[in-house]
Amino acid sequence: MSVNILGNGLLLAITTDIPGPTQGRDPEEITPMTGNGRPDDLVVGIDFGTLSGRAVVVRVRDGKELGSAVHEYPHGVMDTELTAGPSAAAGRPIPLPPDWALQVPRDYVEVLKHTVPAALAAAQEAHGVHAGDVIGIGTDFTACTMIPTLADGTPLCETDRFADRPHAYVKLWKHHAAQPHADRINELAHARKEPWISRYGGLISSEWEFAKGLQLLEEDPEVYAATVHWVEAADWIVWQLTGRYTRNACTAGYKGIFQDGRYPSMEFLAALNPDFAGFAQGKLSADVAPLGACAGRLTAQAAAWTGLPEGIAVAVGNVDAHVTAPAANAVEPGQMVAIMGTSTCHVLNGTELREVPGMCGVVDGGIVEGLWGYEAGQSGVGDIFAWYVENQVPGEYHEAARAKGVSVHEHLTELASRQAPGAHGLVALDWHSGNRSVLVDHELSGLLVGATLTTRPEEVYRALLESTAFGTRKIVETFVEAGVPVTELVVAGGLLKNRFLMQLYSDVLRLPLSTIVSEQGPALGSAIHAAVAAGAYPDVRTAAAAMGSRVENAYTPNEEAAKVYDELYAEYSTLHDYFGRGANEVMSRLKALRRRQAAVTGEGQA
């Protein structure tokens, strides 16, 4: 194995002797293209989210968005049964165990085929631009989302042999069934005093590459043995666009335990399971390239899918949260960007390397070159609100919302906003999808305290909104206490449309809250990286200044509300530590009971 590091510490490439599509590459073939400097040069950014993908056509000189389109994944998220494969086609979908979340990789290709041509058509109709003006394309993905593939990138679920095997499908970021495997990784890392564990706040998540890989080995060794590459979806889609497999430094560093140019040792992996020893050197072997680099050129096949010119630059893959920081022009130290959607990811830059308990990772150049990129997150935010509305809200509220011509979320928000902070007498824990930061434990679950026979649905809804803000405050305080300043919260994502929620966050955190201008933050961020890959800008920070934007201090704290939220947050913190730090492990015991009884009844067996 050989490793090349740029002078600033950024990883340029890691190569191994393992044969595969990344070997024998001519360096000249991945040299970034140089833009011709025309004022009407365009780039395309594509954001692959949890439920859909969206493309945006962007003008390089100022970041103006000229056209966009969205395509929902045909199979969505498969979390209760496998709705793909021969059994599903025969009307006998295979049930899935608790905490699984799978997807179909070809749904991602459908996004390319539908959104890019539609976005180009919209841009042409509205602004008279043409596909020939596009000089580059960039993509981002949810992470950690993993695909087992053959040597040529074919997903195992697309082979006849494994089409009915759940482990052959994409494991979405919120696949949390690998928690026991993450626990073993963490225990062994601390027992061996592995230096890399501190770069992740002391805990590896069940969402990440190694935990999911170990689960694959131990639950379906046949699929594991057939897996030549264990690929982040962010890199797989770039592979489909360029015909070349390149790992991006972001997911490798944050989700793949790749620090200081190396993975965990073979000795460490063998101690987990002897058959896992070669996992990193074998199934993760690929070039690793810095963010903003050119991964390759658009192939003829991908050009036919998208309607874009063959040979244009394709940016190295990236993560939805990390590309959003440049889209908001919020890449300076102290600016924490929170991308709020089904979950929330928090990213910020710092000038120094610090160990932050429970962070998702810190990577040199993980967001922009020259700074340490930090990441944290909440596994459930919008998902929690959606769960409540879909499963707990009485029909009369749905009827009232329809009568007003608004969504149930809008109706509940309006009702909740009429009450003073604390008047509901409730406090909730936002762990319905586990806790990503700062506890890194997906055995944890949701909790509501204070409910009475007079508690109204809108009051519970408000308590859930508040719980996610409290979770963010816990993350912010942990960073500050570790020596990483947070001076501004910059919000992106679909939830920023809820003005009540935004003010609530500012009040709870006692921070000014800025908002991204673009409604397509990740897609715009990917377009910014495409502009850099095409040579239109020298680096991401320069491109962000020209193409990204935010509304500074869109919300500021209300002191009266903040004082009450301080009291509620104190109660949240008490519950947080009692249930989350080992004082009472009832949540873990209930999860174990659920899995045991599901096995007894035969429900959810993969």
C-alpha positions in Angstrom: 0.0 0.0 0.0 1.2 3.5 -0.8 -0.1 6.8 0.4 0.4 10.3 -1.1 -0.3 13.4 1.0 -0.4 16.9 -0.2 1.8 19.5 1.5 -1.2 20.9 3.4 -2.0 17.5 4.9 -4.9 16.7 2.5 -5.0 13.2 1.2 -4.2 12.9 -2.5 -4.4 9.2 -3.1 -4.1 5.8 -1.5 -3.3 2.9 -3.7 -2.9 -0.8 -3.0 -1.8 -3.9 -4.8 -5.4 -5.1 -4.9 -6.4 -5.3 -8.6 -9.5 -3.5 -9.6 -10.9 -0.6 -11.6 -8.7 2.0 -9.9 -5.4 0.4 -10.8 -3.2 1.6 -13.7 -4.9 5.0 -13.9 -3.1 7.6 -16.0 -2.8 10.7 -13.8 -3.3 12.9 -16.9 -6.8 11.5 -17.3 -8.0 13.0 -14.0 -6.4 16.4 -14.3 -9.2 19.0 -13.7 -10.6 20.7 -16.7 -10.1 24.4 -17.1 -13.2 26.5 -17.6 -13.1 28.8 -20.6 -14.2 31.8 -18.5 -17.3 32.6 -20.4 -19.8 34.6 -18.4 -22.6 32.1 -19.1 -20.7 28.9 -18.1 -23.0 26.5 -16.2 -22.6 23.6 -13.8 -25.0 21.0 -12.5 -25.3 19.9 -8.9 -27.3 16.8 -7.9 -28.3 16.1 -4.3 -29.2 12.5 -3.5 -31.4 12.6 -0.3 -33.2 10.1 1.8 -36.3 9.9 -0.3 -35.5 11.6 -3.6 -32.8 13.2 -5.7 -32.8 16.8 -7.1 -30.7 18.5 -9.7 -30.1 22.2 -10.1 -28.5 24.1 -13.0 -26.3 26.9 -11.7 -24.5 29.8 -13.3 -20.8 29.7 -12.4 -20.1 33.4 -12.1 -22.6 34.2 -9.4 -24.3 31.0 -8.3 -27.7 31.9 -9.7 -30.0 28.8 -10.0 -31.6 28.7 -13.4 -33.5 25.4 -13.3 -34.2 22.5 -11.0 -36.1 19.2 -10.9 -36.8 16.5 -8.3 -37.4 12.7 -8.7 -38.6 10.4 -5.9 -36.9 7.0 -5.6 -39.3 4.4 -6.9 -38.6 2.0 -4.0 -38.2 4.7 -1.4 -36.8 3.4 1.9 -37.3 -0.3 2.6 -37.5 -0.6 6.4 -40.1 -3.2 7.1 -39.9 -5.5 4.0 -37.9 -5.9 0.8 -40.1 -4.5 -1.9 -37.5 -5.3 -4.6 -36.3 -8.7 -6.0 -38.0 -11.8 -7.2 -40.0 -12.5 -4.0 -41.5 -9.0 -4.0 -42.3 -9.4 -7.7 -44.2 -12.6 -6.9 -46.2 -10.8 -4.2 -44.2 -12.3 -1.3 -41.9 -9.5 -0.1 -39.3 -10.6 2.4 -39.8 -9.0 5.9 -36.9 -7.1 7.4 -35.8 -7.1 11.1 -36.1 -4.0 13.3 -33.7 -1.1 12.6 -33.1 -2.0 9.0 -33.2 0.6 6.2 -32.4 -0.4 2.6 -32.6 1.1 -0.8 -32.2 0.1 -4.5 -29.1 1.5 -6.3 -30.8 1.7 -9.7 -33.2 4.3 -8.2 -30.2 6.6 -8.0 -29.5 6.2 -11.8 -33.2 7.0 -12.4 -32.5 10.3 -10.7 -29.8 11.1 -13.2 -32.1 10.2 -16.1 -35.0 12.2 -14.9 -33.8 15.3 -13.0 -30.9 16.5 -15.1 -32.8 16.7 -18.4 -35.8 18.2 -16.7 -33.6 20.8 -14.9 -31.9 21.7 -18.2 -35.2 22.0 -19.9 -36.5 24.4 -17.2 -33.3 26.4 -17.4 -33.5 26.7 -21.2 -37.2 27.7 -21.1 -36.7 30.3 -18.4 -33.2 31.7 -19.3 -32.4 30.5 -22.8 -29.3 28.5 -21.8 -28.2 25.3 -23.3 -26.7 22.0 -22.2 -23.6 22.9 -24.2 -22.9 25.7 -21.7 -22.4 23.1 -18.8 -18.7 22.6 -17.9 -19.0 20.3 -14.9 -21.2 18.2 -12.7 -21.0 17.5 -9.0 -23.0 15.2 -6.7 -23.6 14.7 -3.0 -25.2 11.9 -1.0 -26.5 10.9 2.4 -23.8 9.2 4.4 -23.0 6.6 5.5 -24.9 4.8 2.7 -23.2 1.6 1.6 -23.4 -0.6 -1.5 -21.7 -4.0 -1.9 -20.5 -4.4 -5.5 -18.6 -6.6 -7.9 -15.3 -5.5 -9.3 -17.0 -3.5 -12.1 -19.3 -1.7 -9.7 -22.4 -3.9 -10.3 -24.4 -3.9 -7.1 -24.8 -7.5 -5.8 -28.6 -7.0 -5.6 -28.6 -6.7 -9.4 -27.2 -10.2 -9.8 -29.6 -13.2 -10.1 -27.7 -15.0 -7.2 -28.4 -12.3 -4.6 -31.5 -10.4 -5.9 -33.5 -11.8 -2.9 -30.8 -11.3 -0.2 -31.4 -8.1 1.9 -27.7 -7.8 2.7 -27.0 -7.4 -1.0 -28.9 -4.1 -1.1 -27.9 -0.6 -0.2 -27.7 0.0 3.6 -29.0 3.5 4.0 -27.5 5.9 6.5 -30.3 5.2 9.0 -29.8 1.5 8.9 -29.0 1.1 12.6 -29.1 -2.7 13.0 -25.3 -2.8 13.2 -25.3 -1.3 16.7 -23.9 -4.4 18.4 -21.1 -4.5 15.9 -20.3 -0.8 16.5 -20.3 -1.6 20.2 -17.6 -4.3 19.7 -15.5 -1.9 17.6 -15.7 0.7 20.3 -14.9 -1.6 23.1 -11.9 -3.1 21.3 -10.6 0.3 20.2 -10.5 1.5 23.8 -9.1 -1.7 25.1 -6.2 -1.5 22.6 -5.9 2.3 23.0 -6.3 2.9 19.3 -5.3 6.5 18.6 -7.9 7.0 15.9 -10.9 6.5 18.2 -10.4 10.0 19.7 -10.9 11.6 16.2 -14.5 10.3 16.5 -15.3 11.6 19.9 -14.5 8.2 21.4 -17.3 6.2 19.7 -17.9 4.7 16.2 -21.5 4.8 15.0 -23.6 1.9 13.8 -24.2 4.0 10.7 -20.6 3.8 9.5 -18.7 1.6 7.1 -16.9 -0.7 9.4 -19.9 -1.5 11.7 -22.1 -2.2 8.6 -19.3 -4.2 7.0 -18.9 -6.4 10.1 -22.6 -7.0 10.3 -22.5 -8.1 6.6 -19.7 -10.6 7.3 -21.3 -12.1 10.3 -24.9 -12.2 9.1 -24.4 -13.1 5.5 -20.9 -14.4 4.9 -21.7 -15.5 1.3 -22.7 -11.9 0.3 -19.6 -10.6 2.1 -17.3 -13.0 0.2 -18.9 -11.9 -3.1 -18.4 -8.2 -2.3 -15.3 -7.0 -4.1 -15.9 -3.3 -3.2 -17.8 -1.9 -0.2 -18.8 1.4 -1.8 -20.2 4.6 -0.4 -23.2 5.6 -2.5 -21.5 9.0 -2.9 -18.6 7.3 -4.7 -20.8 4.7 -6.6 -22.8 7.4 -8.4 -19.5 9.2 -9.5 -18.4 5.7 -10.7 -21.5 5.5 -12.8 -20.8 9.0 -14.2 -17.1 8.5 -15.0 -16.5 4.8 -15.3 -13.9 5.2 -12.6 -14.0 4.3 -8.9 -12.6 7.0 -6.7 -13.2 7.4 -2.9 -13.8 10.9 -1.6 -11.8 12.2 1.3 -15.0 13.3 3.2 -16.7 9.9 3.6 -13.4 8.1 3.9 -12.4 10.3 6.8 -15.7 10.7 8.6 -17.4 7.4 7.9 -14.5 5.1 6.9 -12.1 5.6 9.9 -9.4 6.8 7.4 -7.1 9.1 9.5 -3.5 10.3 8.8 -3.4 8.3 5.6 -4.4 4.9 6.9 -7.3 2.7 8.0 -7.4 0.6 11.3 -4.7 -2.1 11.2 -5.3 -5.7 10.0 -4.4 -6.8 13.5 -7.3 -4.7 15.0 -9.8 -6.0 12.4 -8.7 -9.6 12.9 -9.3 -9.2 16.6 -12.9 -8.4 15.8 -13.3 -11.4 13.5 -10.4 -13.3 11.8 -12.3 -13.1 8.5 -12.5 -9.3 8.8 -8.8 -8.8 8.8 -8.5 -7.9 5.1 -11.6 -5.7 5.0 -9.9 -2.3 4.7 -7.1 -3.3 2.3 -9.5 -5.4 0.2 -13.0 -4.1 0.1 -12.2 -0.4 0.7 -9.2 -0.3 -1.7 -9.5 2.7 -4.1 -7.9 6.0 -4.8 -8.9 8.7 -2.3 -9.2 12.2 -3.7 -9.6 15.6 -2.0 -12.8 17.5 -2.2 -13.3 19.8 -5.2 -11.0 17.6 -7.3 -11.9 16.2 -10.7 -12.8 12.5 -10.4 -12.9 12.0 -14.2 -14.9 12.9 -17.3 -18.5 12.3 -18.1 -18.8 9.0 -20.1 -20.9 8.7 -23.3 -23.4 6.5 -21.4 -23.8 9.1 -18.6 -24.1 11.9 -21.2 -26.9 10.0 -22.8 -28.7 9.6 -19.5 -28.4 13.3 -18.6 -28.3 15.2 -21.8 -25.0 16.8 -20.8 -21.9 17.0 -23.0 -19.6 14.0 -22.9 -16.2 14.7 -21.4 -17.1 17.5 -19.0 -15.6 17.4 -15.5 -17.2 15.3 -12.8 -16.3 16.4 -9.2 -15.2 14.0 -6.5 -18.2 12.8 -4.5 -19.2 14.4 -1.3 -21.7 14.4 1.6 -24.9 16.4 1.6 -24.1 18.3 4.8 -20.5 19.1 3.9 -21.3 20.6 0.5 -24.0 22.8 2.0 -21.5 24.9 4.0 -20.0 26.5 0.8 -23.6 26.9 -0.6 -24.3 29.1 2.5 -20.9 30.8 2.2 -20.4 29.6 5.8 -16.9 28.0 5.8 -15.1 30.1 8.3 -14.3 28.9 11.8 -17.2 29.3 14.3 -19.9 29.0 11.7 -21.9 25.8 12.4 -24.1 24.8 9.5 -27.1 22.7 10.5 -28.8 20.9 7.6 -32.2 20.2 9.0 -34.4 17.6 7.2 -35.3 14.1 8.1 -32.2 14.2 10.3 -29.8 17.0 11.1 -26.1 17.1 10.3 -23.9 19.8 11.9 -20.6 20.8 10.3 -18.2 23.5 11.1 -14.5 24.4 10.6 -11.9 25.0 13.2 -8.3 26.1 13.1 -7.1 23.5 15.6 -7.4 19.8 16.1 -9.6 19.2 19.2 -11.1 16.0 20.6 -14.8 16.6 21.0 -16.8 13.9 22.9 -19.4 12.2 20.7 -18.5 14.1 17.5 -19.0 12.2 14.2 -15.4 13.0 13.3 -12.8 15.6 12.5 -10.9 15.5 9.2 -8.1 17.8 7.9 -9.7 19.5 4.9 -13.0 17.6 5.5 -15.1 20.6 4.4 -12.6 23.0 2.9 -8.9 23.0 2.4 -6.7 24.3 5.2 -9.1 23.9 8.1 -10.2 21.0 10.4 -13.7 20.0 9.5 -15.9 18.8 12.3 -19.1 16.9 12.1 -21.9 16.0 14.5 -25.6 15.1 14.0 -29.0 14.1 15.2 -30.3 10.9 13.7 -34.0 12.0 13.8 -35.5 15.5 13.4 -38.0 15.8 10.6 -38.5 12.0 10.8 -39.7 12.5 14.4 -42.2 15.2 13.4 -43.4 13.0 10.5 -43.8 9.9 12.7 -45.9 11.9 15.2 -48.2 13.4 12.5 -48.6 10.1 10.7 -49.2 7.9 13.7 -50.4 10.0 16.7 -52.4 12.9 15.6 -56.2 12.5 15.7 -58.2 12.6 12.4 -60.0 15.9 13.4 -56.6 17.7 13.1 -56.1 16.3 9.6 -59.6 17.5 8.7 -59.0 20.9 10.1 -55.7 21.2 8.2 -57.5 20.2 4.9 -60.2 22.8 5.6 -57.6 25.5 6.0 -55.6 24.4 3.0 -52.4 23.7 4.9 -50.4 20.7 6.0 -51.0 19.0 9.4 -47.5 20.2 10.3 -48.4 23.8 9.6 -51.7 23.5 11.5 -50.0 22.0 14.6 -47.3 24.6 14.4 -49.8 27.4 14.4 -51.6 25.9 17.3 -48.4 25.3 19.3 -47.2 28.9 18.7 -50.2 30.3 20.6 -48.8 28.9 23.9 -46.0 30.4 26.0 -42.8 28.4 26.4 -43.1 25.9 29.1 -46.9 26.1 29.4 -47.4 22.6 28.1 -45.5 21.2 31.1 -43.7 18.7 28.8 -40.1 17.7 27.9 -39.1 15.1 25.4 -35.9 13.3 24.3 -35.3 13.3 20.6 -34.0 9.8 20.3 -36.7 8.1 18.2 -34.0 7.1 15.7 -31.3 6.8 18.3 -28.7 9.3 19.3 -25.9 10.2 16.9 -24.2 13.0 18.9 -23.1 13.2 21.5 -23.9 9.8 22.9 -23.5 7.8 19.7 -26.0 5.1 20.7 -28.7 3.9 18.5 -30.2 1.6 21.2 -31.7 4.7 22.7 -35.3 5.7 22.0 -37.8 8.5 22.3 -39.3 9.7 25.6 -42.0 12.1 26.7 -42.3 13.3 30.3 -45.1 15.4 31.7 -48.1 14.1 29.7 -51.5 14.3 31.5 -55.1 13.6 30.5 -55.4 17.2 29.4 -52.3 17.2 27.1 -53.2 18.2 23.6 -51.6 16.9 20.4 -50.2 20.4 19.5 -48.5 20.5 22.9 -46.8 17.2 22.3 -45.8 18.4 18.8 -44.3 21.5 20.3 -42.4 19.4 22.9 -40.9 17.3 20.0 -39.9 20.5 18.2 -38.2 21.7 21.4 -36.5 18.4 22.0 -34.6 18.6 18.7 -33.5 22.2 19.6 -32.3 20.9 23.0 -30.4 18.2 21.2 -28.6 20.7 19.0 -27.8 22.8 22.1 -26.2 19.8 23.7 -24.0 19.4 20.6 -23.1 23.1 20.5 -22.2 23.1 24.2 -20.0 20.0 23.8 -18.0 21.6 21.0 -17.6 24.9 22.9 -16.4 23.1 26.0 -13.9 21.1 24.0 -12.4 24.4 22.6 -14.1 24.6 19.2 -16.0 27.9 19.2 -19.5 28.2 17.8 -20.5 31.8 17.1 -23.3 31.5 14.5 -25.8 28.8 13.6 -26.5 28.7 9.9 -29.6 26.6 8.9 -30.2 24.9 5.6 -32.7 22.2 4.6 -36.4 21.9 4.3 -37.2 22.7 7.9 -36.0 26.3 7.7 -39.4 27.1 6.1 -40.9 26.8 9.6 -40.3 30.2 11.0 -41.7 29.3 14.4 -39.1 26.4 14.6 -36.3 28.7 13.6 -37.1 31.3 16.2 -37.4 28.5 18.8 -33.9 27.2 17.9 -32.4 30.7 18.3 -34.1 31.1 21.6 -33.0 27.7 22.9 -29.4 28.0 21.7 -29.1 31.7 22.6 -27.4 32.2 19.3 -28.0 34.3 16.2 -29.4 32.1 13.5 -28.7 32.7 9.8 -30.4 31.0 6.9 -29.1 29.8 3.6 -30.6 31.7 0.6 -30.9 28.7 -1.6 -33.7 26.2 -1.2 -31.5 23.6 -2.8 -28.5 23.9 -0.5 -26.8 20.6 -1.0 -27.4 20.6 -4.8 -26.0 24.2 -5.0 -23.0 23.0 -2.9 -22.4 20.2 -5.3 -22.5 22.6 -8.2 -19.9 24.8 -6.4 -17.6 21.7 -6.2 -18.3 21.1 -9.9 -17.1 24.6 -10.7 -13.9 24.0 -8.9 -13.4 20.6 -10.5 -13.9 22.2 -13.9 -11.2 24.8 -13.1 -13.5 27.8 -12.9 -12.3 28.7 -9.4 -9.0 27.8 -7.7 -10.6 26.3 -4.5 -13.9 25.8 -2.7 -13.5 28.8 -0.4 -13.1 31.1 -3.4 -16.0 29.5 -5.2 -18.2 29.7 -2.1 -17.6 33.5 -1.8 -18.8 34.0 -5.4 -21.6 31.4 -5.6 -22.9 30.8 -2.0 -25.0 33.2 0.2 -26.9 33.4 3.5 -29.2 35.8 5.3 -27.1 36.8 8.4 -28.9 37.0 11.8 -32.3 36.2 10.3 -33.4 35.3 13.8 -32.0 36.5 17.2 -32.8 35.2 20.7 -35.8 36.4 22.6 -34.5 36.8 26.2 -37.9 36.1 27.9 -38.3 32.9 25.9 -34.7 31.9 26.3 -34.9 32.1 30.1 -37.8 29.6 30.1 -36.0 27.3 27.7 -33.0 27.4 30.0 -35.2 25.7 32.6 -36.6 23.2 30.2 -33.1 22.4 28.9 -31.9 21.7 32.4 -34.6 19.1 32.7 -33.7 17.7 29.2 -30.1 17.4 30.3 -31.1 15.5 33.4 -33.1 13.0 31.4 -30.3 13.0 28.7 -27.7 11.8 31.2 -29.9 9.5 33.2 -31.1 7.5 30.2 -28.1 8.1 27.9 -25.0 7.7 30.1 -25.7 4.3 31.7 -27.7 5.3 34.9 -30.7 3.4 33.5 -30.4 1.2 30.5 -34.2 0.5 30.1 -34.1 1.7 26.5 -31.5 -0.8 25.5 -33.3 -3.6 27.3 -36.5 -2.8 25.5 -34.7 -2.9 22.2 -33.2 -6.3 23.0 -36.7 -7.6 24.1 -38.2 -6.3 20.8 -35.6 -8.1 18.7 -35.9 -11.3 20.8 -39.7 -11.5 20.4 -39.5 -10.6 16.7 -37.3 -13.7 16.3 -39.7 -15.8 18.3 -42.7 -14.9 16.2 -40.7 -15.1 13.0 -41.4 -11.4 12.1 -38.7 -9.4 10.4 -36.2 -12.2 9.6 -33.8 -11.3 6.9 
